Amino acid sequence: MISTAIRVARVGSAAELAAAALMMLGFPALMLAALVPSVPAFAAAAAVTYAADHYLHRKGSYLVNRLSKVRAGLSIRFLIRELLLILLLARLSLADNLIYYGAVACFIAFYGLQAPHGALVTLIRNRRRMPVATRNVDLKSRIRIPDAPPRFLLNRSAEKMLHLDLAAVAGILVAAEMKTSVPGFIGIGITIFLGCLYVLALMPYVRGGKIPPNAEKVLAAVDDWLREYKPETVLYFSGSKDSAYQVNMWLETMEQLDSRPLVILRERVILANLAPTTAPVVCVPGGVHLMNMDLSTVRVALYAANVGKNIHLLRVPTMKHVFIGHGDSDKLASVNPFSKVYDEVWTAGRAGRDRYAIADVGVRDDDIVEVGRPQLAPIQGRQGLPEGPGGGADDGRCPTVLYAPTWEGWDGNPGNTSLVLAGENIVKKLIKADPPVRVLYKPHPFTGTVSKEAGAAHQRITALVEKAAAERAADPRFTADAAAQAQAKAELARIETRLAELSGTAGDRGDEAEATRDGVVDLKKHEEVARLRTEWNDAYWRSCGSFEHRVVTGAEPRLYDCFNVSDAMVSDISSVVSDFIASGKPYAVTDSAELGVEEFKRQNTAVRAATILSNSAAELGELLAAVRDPAADPLAEDRKELKEYLLGPDEPTSIEQFNTAVANLALKAETRNLGQESRAAAAGTPGADELSDALSAQPPTTA
């Protein structure tokens, strides 16, 4: 029942739900206490509402954010409490008392301070918002960007300002109880003094040397850096907060390019969620600003997603444009007709080329280049099975099976995810498997965002895995080395503390302008972070033992880390399957749409070497048999052939193939530009570069 209430209220925990309930019940209690009247009861109810409100804001509760949509926002809640305090004074027959008039005057003056306070906070934030935010770009030597205001001034500023009424409310309540005005006026004086002090503290940050240069100077500095750096290959990305993983997967590849890389983002929220990188990053929210940037040295532009904002760079004729995507699968997104706007489409292997030929969406075979998947380099092959719990669970081994379903998608197709129809059956059979296996459940981060049924199934599966983990922990067959696990957990704590120090999460991180100024990566720190993340991953798996069922959510451990500790995987049609094939390990895919084995394999290349599961998951035994006895694995050779078909050959390496493709396309772009300049010179017309500049100077059309 509590879990249902948490899901309906969209809060993160039982504590959040309790705080929300207390806050909502607190206001009727305040009214009742004011009408009775009872000062102690009013004080108790006020304390509950203050504490609950503060807790929910500190947690960033969705419920609190939604209250503003129903005319119950933060300011309204504080105003209601203050009005009820005035009512309490009236009910106590203090309407003719000096404290009554003092309270009324205080709250009017206090709310009068909200306007300049809110205006100053908004003005500071707007003036410190950069037209272009950067990472690993040296703007510090070109323009002066002042320090951000102290974090305590702007972080949750409205909440902090409103909570200053606490002194006045407490003082007035004490005055009402003691029948003397002195405590009330002391509290009122403190509230008004602190409110004025807060406003005065903000004022220096809206003028002079406390604000960054204007947009024109910032853009000029960025162009100056671009002319000096001369970027050659751009990774361009636009998307929502939840899609940051699509660009993050390409950052390491960009760092390994032989040409000078540049990452261009279009949304600040993506920059905030960008993984650490040594590649230069420029976030340009404004389309006109982007089109006016000096990108004349760029010859290859790479696109990880098909989105409308791509047009702002696609319109530049002096560079070649390539769709590289953010995964390789048999989903319709992998053969999007929009892909024909690019000069080339790069796929992992032959399978991607064949998909476009079959789909017949206008992408020519000559424009497809097979480059492998550079991101798959960390995926390890089969390492052999771990020793079983206590060294002797049946055959002495406890394999790990990863269940990594994809999300439900936008179109409601039952074949998108196995979660709704098959997920519980899969997990139940894995948990009850004999000989036993360990279950890792790692759902897609978008799970439940569209379908309530998928979200509910996810919750049930999570509960199943957690219950099974608790039961296994109490099973004497599964004994862990407590000392080794304690040591691993201590290592985790040490590593996480150090990572927090290196990433700045432990202190004041400033704002966008300061992050742009100081955003040049420290290579020593970057290398230390990479080493610590590897150590963290090793300590994480040691801390939970080789037999412990686990629900794995969040960014860490990463999907590929889960691949490497797993002996097999169950998933759905998605790039997860294609990626796992790089390991060569057994895998199963669920035919949730019930197409039938032959039709399912015909439509989906990646499942041709898989164990095909029905929604009952009755076929899971075939997968587990292949895991326990590799010599009797009937699909081993099929997986090897399929791996090369989907992902390309192992030699040359994927990053070598990728670099070769970039170099070849850059040569085509340069040849095209020289040809244009030659023709323009012969005809006496503006050259290609001048034409491009002229086009870029024009505002975007809406046609």
C-alpha positions in Angstrom: 0.0 0.0 0.0 2.8 2.4 0.9 4.6 1.6 -2.4 1.4 2.3 -4.3 1.0 5.7 -2.5 4.7 6.5 -3.2 4.1 5.8 -6.9 0.8 7.8 -7.1 2.3 10.8 -5.3 5.5 10.5 -7.4 7.8 10.9 -4.3 11.1 9.1 -3.9 10.7 7.4 -0.6 8.4 6.6 2.4 10.1 9.5 4.3 9.1 11.9 1.5 5.6 10.6 1.5 5.3 11.1 5.2 6.7 14.6 5.0 4.2 15.4 2.3 1.3 14.1 4.3 2.4 16.0 7.4 2.7 19.2 5.4 -0.8 18.8 3.9 -2.3 17.9 7.2 -0.4 20.7 9.0 -2.3 23.5 7.4 -5.8 22.3 8.4 -4.3 21.8 11.9 -3.1 25.4 11.9 -6.6 26.7 11.0 -8.1 24.6 13.7 -5.6 25.8 16.3 -6.2 29.4 15.3 -10.0 29.0 15.6 -9.9 27.2 19.0 -7.6 29.2 19.8 -4.5 27.4 21.1 -1.0 28.9 20.9 0.8 25.6 21.8 -1.2 23.7 19.2 -0.6 26.4 16.6 3.2 26.4 17.4 3.3 22.6 17.1 1.4 22.6 13.7 3.6 25.5 12.4 6.8 23.6 13.4 5.6 20.5 11.5 4.8 22.5 8.3 8.1 24.4 8.4 10.1 21.2 8.9 8.1 19.2 6.2 8.3 22.0 3.7 12.1 22.4 4.2 12.7 18.6 3.9 10.7 18.3 0.7 12.5 21.2 -0.9 15.9 19.9 0.1 14.9 16.6 -1.5 13.7 18.3 -4.6 10.4 16.6 -4.3 8.2 16.4 -7.4 5.1 16.9 -5.2 6.3 20.3 -4.0 7.0 21.4 -7.6 3.5 20.4 -8.6 1.8 22.3 -5.7 2.6 25.6 -7.5 0.5 24.4 -10.4 -2.6 24.2 -8.2 -2.2 27.6 -6.6 -0.4 26.2 -3.5 3.2 27.2 -4.2 5.9 28.1 -1.8 4.9 31.8 -1.3 1.2 30.9 -0.9 2.0 28.4 1.8 4.0 30.9 3.9 1.4 33.6 3.4 -1.4 31.3 4.5 0.5 30.4 7.7 1.1 34.1 8.4 -2.6 34.9 7.8 -3.6 32.1 10.1 -1.3 33.6 12.8 -3.1 36.9 12.4 -6.4 35.0 12.8 -5.0 33.4 16.0 -4.2 36.8 17.4 -7.7 38.0 16.6 -9.3 35.0 18.2 -7.1 35.6 21.4 -8.7 39.1 21.6 -5.4 40.7 20.7 -6.8 42.7 17.8 -6.5 45.9 19.7 -3.0 45.0 21.0 0.1 46.6 19.6 1.5 43.2 18.7 -1.4 42.6 16.3 -0.6 45.8 14.3 3.1 45.0 14.5 2.4 41.5 13.0 0.3 42.9 10.2 2.9 45.6 9.4 5.7 43.0 9.6 4.2 40.6 7.1 3.3 43.4 4.7 6.8 44.8 4.8 8.3 41.3 4.6 6.3 40.5 1.5 7.3 43.9 0.1 10.9 42.7 0.3 10.1 39.6 -1.8 9.8 41.7 -5.0 13.4 43.3 -4.9 14.8 40.0 -3.6 13.2 38.0 -6.5 14.2 40.7 -9.1 17.8 40.7 -7.9 18.1 36.9 -7.9 16.6 36.7 -11.4 18.8 39.6 -12.7 22.0 38.0 -11.3 21.1 34.6 -12.9 20.3 36.1 -16.2 23.4 38.3 -16.4 25.6 35.4 -15.4 24.0 33.1 -18.0 26.5 32.7 -20.8 25.4 32.8 -24.5 28.0 30.0 -25.0 29.1 27.7 -22.1 32.3 25.7 -22.6 34.5 23.0 -21.2 38.2 22.6 -22.0 38.2 25.9 -23.9 40.6 28.6 -22.8 38.4 31.7 -22.4 40.0 32.8 -19.2 42.9 34.4 -21.1 40.6 36.2 -23.5 37.9 37.7 -21.4 37.4 38.4 -17.7 34.7 36.3 -16.0 34.2 37.2 -12.3 33.6 34.6 -9.5 30.1 33.4 -9.0 28.2 34.9 -6.0 28.4 32.8 -2.8 26.3 29.7 -3.3 24.2 30.3 -0.2 22.9 33.5 -1.7 21.3 32.0 -4.8 20.8 28.3 -4.0 17.1 27.8 -3.1 16.9 31.6 -2.6 13.1 31.9 -2.5 12.9 29.3 0.2 15.6 30.9 2.3 14.1 34.3 2.1 10.6 33.1 3.1 12.0 31.1 6.0 13.3 34.4 7.5 9.7 34.9 8.8 10.4 32.1 11.3 11.9 34.7 13.8 8.8 36.9 13.6 6.3 33.9 13.8 8.1 32.5 16.8 8.4 35.9 18.5 4.7 36.7 18.0 3.6 33.2 19.3 5.7 33.8 22.5 4.2 37.3 22.8 0.7 35.9 22.5 1.4 33.2 25.1 3.2 35.5 27.6 0.8 38.4 27.1 3.7 40.8 26.4 4.7 42.4 23.1 8.4 42.5 23.7 9.3 39.0 22.3 7.1 39.7 19.3 8.8 42.9 18.3 12.2 41.3 18.8 11.2 38.6 16.4 9.8 41.1 14.0 12.9 43.2 14.1 15.1 40.1 13.4 13.0 39.1 10.4 12.9 42.6 8.8 16.6 43.1 9.5 17.6 39.7 7.9 15.3 40.3 4.9 16.9 43.7 4.3 20.4 42.3 4.8 19.7 39.5 2.2 18.5 42.1 -0.4 21.6 44.3 0.3 23.9 41.3 0.0 22.6 40.6 -3.5 23.0 44.1 -4.8 26.8 44.2 -5.6 26.4 41.2 -8.0 24.2 43.1 -10.5 26.7 45.7 -11.5 30.2 46.5 -12.6 32.9 43.9 -12.3 30.6 41.3 -10.7 29.0 40.4 -14.0 30.5 38.6 -17.0 31.0 40.4 -20.4 28.0 40.8 -22.7 27.1 38.2 -25.3 29.0 40.0 -28.1 32.3 39.9 -26.2 31.8 36.2 -25.2 31.0 35.1 -28.7 34.0 37.1 -30.0 36.3 35.3 -27.5 34.9 31.9 -28.6 35.5 32.7 -32.2 39.1 33.8 -31.3 39.7 30.5 -29.6 38.2 28.6 -32.6 40.5 30.4 -35.0 43.5 29.4 -32.8 42.4 25.8 -32.1 41.2 25.1 -35.7 38.8 22.2 -35.0 38.5 19.6 -37.8 35.9 17.1 -36.6 32.7 18.0 -34.7 30.4 15.8 -32.6 27.1 17.6 -32.6 24.3 16.8 -30.2 20.9 18.0 -29.1 18.4 16.3 -26.8 16.7 16.1 -23.5 18.4 15.5 -20.1 17.7 11.8 -20.2 19.4 11.5 -23.6 22.8 12.6 -22.4 24.1 9.0 -22.5 23.8 9.2 -26.3 26.6 11.8 -26.5 28.5 10.5 -23.6 29.1 7.1 -25.4 31.1 9.0 -28.1 33.3 11.2 -25.9 36.1 8.6 -25.5 36.1 8.1 -29.3 36.4 11.8 -29.9 39.4 11.9 -27.6 41.1 9.2 -29.7 40.6 11.0 -33.0 43.7 11.8 -35.1 42.1 15.1 -36.1 41.3 18.0 -33.7 37.9 17.2 -32.1 35.2 19.6 -30.9 31.9 18.7 -29.2 29.0 21.0 -29.9 25.9 20.8 -27.6 22.6 22.7 -27.9 21.1 22.4 -24.4 22.6 23.4 -21.1 21.0 20.4 -19.4 23.1 18.1 -21.6 26.3 20.0 -20.6 25.4 19.6 -16.9 25.0 15.8 -17.5 28.1 15.4 -19.7 30.6 12.8 -18.7 34.2 14.0 -17.9 36.2 14.5 -21.1 39.4 16.0 -22.4 37.8 17.0 -25.7 36.8 20.7 -26.1 33.1 21.3 -25.6 31.0 24.2 -26.7 27.3 24.5 -25.6 25.4 26.9 -27.9 21.7 27.1 -27.0 21.0 29.9 -29.6 20.6 28.8 -33.2 21.7 32.2 -34.6 24.8 32.1 -32.3 25.7 28.7 -33.7 25.3 29.7 -37.3 27.5 32.7 -36.8 30.3 30.8 -35.2 33.6 30.5 -37.1 33.6 26.7 -38.0 35.4 27.3 -41.3 38.2 24.7 -40.4 35.7 21.9 -39.6 35.6 19.3 -42.3 33.5 16.5 -40.7 30.4 16.8 -38.5 29.2 13.7 -36.7 25.6 13.4 -35.5 24.5 11.0 -32.7 20.8 11.6 -33.0 18.2 12.7 -35.5 16.7 15.9 -34.1 15.3 19.1 -35.5 18.2 21.3 -34.4 20.6 19.4 -36.6 19.5 21.7 -39.4 21.5 24.6 -37.8 24.7 22.8 -38.7 23.6 20.7 -41.6 23.1 23.9 -43.6 26.9 24.5 -43.7 28.2 23.2 -47.1 31.9 23.3 -46.3 31.8 20.3 -44.1 30.6 16.7 -44.6 27.8 15.5 -42.4 27.7 11.9 -41.0 25.0 10.1 -39.0 26.8 7.8 -36.4 23.8 7.2 -34.2 23.9 6.0 -30.6 23.6 2.3 -30.9 23.2 -0.5 -33.4 20.0 -2.5 -33.4 17.1 -3.7 -35.5 14.7 -1.1 -34.2 13.1 1.2 -36.8 15.1 4.1 -35.4 18.2 2.5 -36.9 16.8 3.1 -40.4 15.2 6.5 -40.0 14.3 8.0 -43.4 15.8 11.3 -42.1 19.2 9.7 -42.4 19.3 10.5 -46.1 20.0 14.2 -45.4 23.6 13.2 -44.3 26.5 12.8 -46.7 27.3 9.5 -45.2 25.8 7.0 -42.7 28.3 5.0 -40.6 27.3 1.6 -39.3 29.1 -0.9 -37.2 29.2 -3.7 -39.7 27.6 -5.3 -42.8 24.2 -5.7 -40.9 23.7 -1.9 -40.8 24.3 -1.6 -44.5 21.8 -4.4 -45.2 19.2 -2.9 -42.9 19.1 0.3 -45.0 19.0 -1.7 -48.2 16.0 -3.7 -47.0 14.2 -0.6 -45.5 14.6 1.3 -48.8 14.3 4.7 -47.1 16.5 6.6 -49.6 20.0 6.0 -48.1 22.3 4.9 -50.9 24.6 2.0 -50.4 27.5 4.1 -51.6 26.9 6.5 -48.7 27.2 3.8 -46.0 30.6 3.2 -44.4 31.3 0.4 -41.9 33.4 1.6 -39.0 32.8 -0.9 -36.2 31.9 0.3 -32.7 34.8 2.0 -30.9 32.8 2.1 -27.7 32.8 -1.7 -27.4 36.5 -2.0 -26.7 36.0 -2.4 -22.9 33.7 -5.4 -23.4 35.5 -8.6 -22.3 34.9 -12.1 -23.6 34.1 -15.2 -21.7 36.4 -15.6 -18.6 35.1 -18.9 -17.2 32.6 -19.3 -14.5 33.2 -18.3 -10.9 33.4 -20.8 -8.1 30.1 -21.5 -6.4 29.0 -20.4 -3.0 31.0 -22.1 -0.3 32.8 -23.9 -3.1 30.1 -26.5 -3.7 26.6 -25.5 -4.9 25.8 -28.5 -7.0 28.4 -28.3 -9.7 30.5 -25.8 -7.7 29.6 -22.9 -9.9 27.1 -19.9 -9.7 26.9 -18.2 -13.1 25.6 -14.6 -13.4 22.7 -13.8 -15.7 22.0 -10.2 -16.6 18.4 -9.2 -17.3 18.7 -5.9 -19.2 15.3 -5.1 -20.8 14.8 -2.0 -22.9 12.1 0.5 -22.3 8.5 0.6 -23.6 9.1 3.1 -26.4 6.7 5.8 -27.7 4.4 3.7 -29.9 2.9 1.2 -27.5 4.2 -1.8 -29.5 4.2 -4.9 -27.2 7.4 -6.1 -28.9 9.4 -3.1 -27.6 10.0 -4.5 -24.1 9.7 -7.8 -22.3 9.0 -6.1 -19.0 5.2 -6.1 -19.1 4.4 -9.6 -20.5 7.5 -11.6 -19.7 9.7 -9.8 -17.2 8.4 -11.4 -14.1 8.4 -14.9 -15.6 12.0 -14.4 -16.7 13.1 -13.2 -13.2 11.2 -15.9 -11.3 12.7 -18.7 -13.4 16.2 -17.3 -13.0 15.7 -16.9 -9.2 14.4 -20.5 -8.9 17.0 -22.0 -11.3 18.7 -25.2 -10.1 21.7 -25.3 -10.1 21.4 -21.7 -8.9 22.4 -18.5 -10.8 22.9 -14.9 -9.7 20.5 -12.4 -11.2 21.5 -8.8 -12.1 18.6 -6.7 -13.1 19.5 -3.4 -15.0 16.5 -1.7 -16.5 16.7 1.0 -19.2 16.8 4.5 -17.6 13.6 5.5 -19.6 11.6 2.6 -18.1 8.1 3.7 -17.0 8.3 7.2 -18.6 5.5 6.4 -21.1 3.7 3.2 -19.9 2.3 2.9 -16.4 2.2 -0.9 -16.9 6.0 -1.0 -17.6 6.7 1.2 -14.6 4.6 -1.1 -12.4 6.2 -4.2 -13.8 9.6 -2.7 -13.1 8.6 -2.1 -9.5 7.4 -5.7 -9.1 10.6 -7.1 -10.7 12.7 -5.0 -8.4 10.8 -6.3 -5.4 11.3 -9.9 -6.6 15.0 -9.5 -7.0 15.4 -7.8 -3.6 13.3 -10.4 -1.9 15.3 -13.2 -3.5 18.6 -11.4 -2.5 17.4 -11.3 1.2 16.5 -15.0 1.1 19.8 -16.0 -0.4 21.7 -14.0 2.2 20.0 -16.2 4.9 20.7 -19.4 3.0 23.6 -21.3 4.6 24.7 -22.6 1.1 25.6 -19.1 0.1 28.3 -17.9 2.6 30.3 -14.8 1.9 33.7 -13.7 3.2 32.5 -11.0 5.5 35.9 -9.6 6.1 36.6 -9.3 2.4 33.2 -7.7 1.7 33.8 -5.2 4.6 37.2 -4.3 3.2 35.6 -3.8 -0.3 32.9 -1.6 1.1 35.6 0.5 2.9 37.4 0.8 -0.4 34.2 2.0 -2.0 33.7 4.7 0.6 37.3 5.8 0.3 37.1 6.0 -3.6 33.7 7.8 -3.5 35.0 10.4 -1.1 38.1 11.0 -3.3 35.9 11.1 -6.5 33.6 13.7 -4.8 36.7 15.8 -4.0 38.0 15.6 -7.6 34.6 16.3 -9.2 33.8 19.2 -6.9 30.6 17.7 -5.6 31.8 18.1 -2.1 31.9 21.9 -2.2 30.8 25.0 -4.0 30.8 24.4 -7.7 29.9 28.0 -8.8 27.6 28.7 -11.7 27.7 28.3 -15.5 29.9 31.4 -16.0 32.5 30.2 -13.5 32.4 26.7 -14.8 33.1 28.0 -18.3 36.0 30.1 -17.0 37.6 27.3 -15.0 36.4 24.4 -17.2 39.8 23.4 -18.7 40.4 19.8 -17.6 43.3 19.0 -15.3 44.8 16.0 -17.0 46.3 14.6 -13.9 42.9 14.7 -12.1 41.2 13.3 -15.2 43.6 10.3 -15.3 43.2 9.8 -11.5 39.4 9.8 -11.9 39.6 7.2 -14.7 41.8 5.0 -12.5 39.5 5.5 -9.4 36.4 4.5 -11.5 38.1 1.3 -12.5 39.0 0.6 -8.9 35.5 1.5 -7.8 34.0 -1.0 -10.3 36.3 -3.7 -9.0 35.5 -2.9 -5.3 31.7 -2.7 -6.1 31.5 -6.3 -7.4 33.7 -7.6 -4.6 31.5 -5.9 -2.0 28.4 -7.9 -3.1 29.8 -11.3 -3.8 29.5 -13.6 -6.8 26.2 -15.1 -5.8 24.2 -12.0 -4.6 21.2 -11.0 -6.7 21.3 -7.3 -7.5 19.2 -4.5 -8.9 21.6 -2.2 -10.8 20.3 1.3 -11.5 21.9 4.7 -12.1 25.1 5.6 -14.0 27.4 3.2 -12.0 28.1 0.4 -12.5 27.9 0.9 -16.2 26.1 -1.5 -18.6 29.4 -2.8 -20.0 30.7 -3.4 -16.4 27.6 -5.6 -16.0 28.4 -7.4 -19.3 31.9 -8.2 -18.0 30.7 -9.8 -14.8 27.9 -11.7 -16.5 28.0 -15.1 -18.1 24.8 -14.6 -20.1 22.2 -12.0 -20.8 18.5 -11.8 -21.4 17.3 -8.7 -23.2 15.0 -7.2 -25.9 15.5 -5.9 -29.4 17.8 -3.0 -28.8 21.5 -1.9 -29.2 22.1 -3.7 -25.9 21.9 -7.0 -27.7 24.2 -5.9 -30.4 26.7 -4.6 -27.9 26.6 -7.8 -25.8 27.3 -9.9 -28.9 30.8 -8.3 -28.8 31.5 -10.5 -25.7 30.7 -13.8 -27.5 28.7 -15.0 -24.5 25.3 -16.7 -24.7 22.3 -14.5 -24.7 18.5 -14.7 -25.0 16.0 -12.3 -26.5 12.3 -12.3 -25.8 9.7 -12.4 -28.6 7.2 -10.3 -26.6 5.1 -9.6 -29.7 4.8 -13.4 -30.3 5.9 -13.4 -33.9 7.2 -16.9 -33.7 10.9 -18.0 -33.7 11.4 -18.0 -37.5 9.7 -14.7 -38.2 11.4 -13.1 -35.2 14.8 -14.1 -36.5 13.9 -13.0 -40.0 12.9 -9.6 -38.8 15.8 -9.1 -36.3 19.3 -9.8 -37.3 20.7 -9.6 -33.8 18.7 -12.6 -32.5 19.9 -15.1 -35.1 22.4 -16.6 -32.6 20.1 -16.1 -29.5 17.9 -18.4 -27.5 14.5 -17.1 -28.3 12.1 -16.7 -25.3 8.4 -16.7 -25.4 6.5 -14.6 -22.8 6.4 -17.6 -20.5 10.2 -17.8 -20.6 10.0 -21.6 -20.8 13.1 -21.7 -23.0 15.4 -20.3 -20.4 16.7 -23.7 -19.6 18.5 -23.8 -23.0 20.4 -20.6 -22.2 21.4 -21.8 -18.7 22.6 -25.1 -20.2 24.9 -23.3 -22.6 26.3 -21.2 -19.7 27.0 -24.2 -17.5 28.6 -26.3 -20.2 30.3 -24.2 -22.9 31.3 -27.4 -24.8 27.7 -28.2 -25.4 26.8 -24.7 -26.5 25.0 -25.1 -29.9 25.1 -21.4 -30.8 28.8 -20.6 -30.2 29.8 -20.6 -33.8 26.7 -18.7 -34.9 27.5 -16.0 -32.3 31.0 -15.7 -33.7 29.8 -15.2 -37.3 27.0 -12.9 -36.2 29.5 -10.7 -34.2 31.5 -10.0 -37.4 28.4 -9.4 -39.4 26.9 -6.9 -36.9 30.0 -5.3 -35.5 32.7 -5.7 -38.2 36.0 -7.5 -38.1 38.3 -7.4 -35.0 41.2 -6.2 -37.2 41.9 -3.4 -37.8 40.5 -2.2 -34.6 37.3 -0.2 -34.6 39.0 3.1 -33.6 41.4 2.6 -36.5 38.5 2.1 -38.9 36.8 5.2 -37.4 39.8 7.4 -37.8 40.3 6.2 -41.4 36.7 7.0 -42.2 37.1 10.5 -40.7 40.2 11.1 -42.7 38.7 9.9 -46.0 35.6 12.1 -45.5 37.7 15.1 -44.5 39.6 14.7 -47.8 36.3 14.6 -49.7 35.2 17.8 -48.0 38.5 19.6 -48.8 38.4 18.4 -52.4 34.8 19.7 -52.7 35.8 23.1 -51.2 38.8 23.5 -53.4 36.6 22.7 -56.4 34.1 25.3 -55.4 36.7 27.9 -55.0 38.2 27.1 -58.4 34.9 27.3 -60.1 34.0 30.5 -58.2 37.3 32.1 -59.2 36.8 31.2 -62.8 33.3 32.6 -62.8 34.3 35.7 -60.8 31.7 34.9 -58.1 32.2 34.6 -54.3 34.2 31.5 -53.2 32.8 28.7 -51.2 34.1 30.1 -47.9 32.5 33.5 -48.6 29.3 31.9 -49.7 29.2 29.8 -46.5 29.8 32.9 -44.4 27.1 34.7 -46.2 24.7 31.9 -45.6 25.6 31.7 -41.9 24.9 35.4 -41.4 21.3 34.9 -42.5 18.7 34.2 -39.9 17.1 30.7 -40.0 14.0 30.4 -42.0 10.7 28.9 -40.8 9.7 27.5 -44.2 
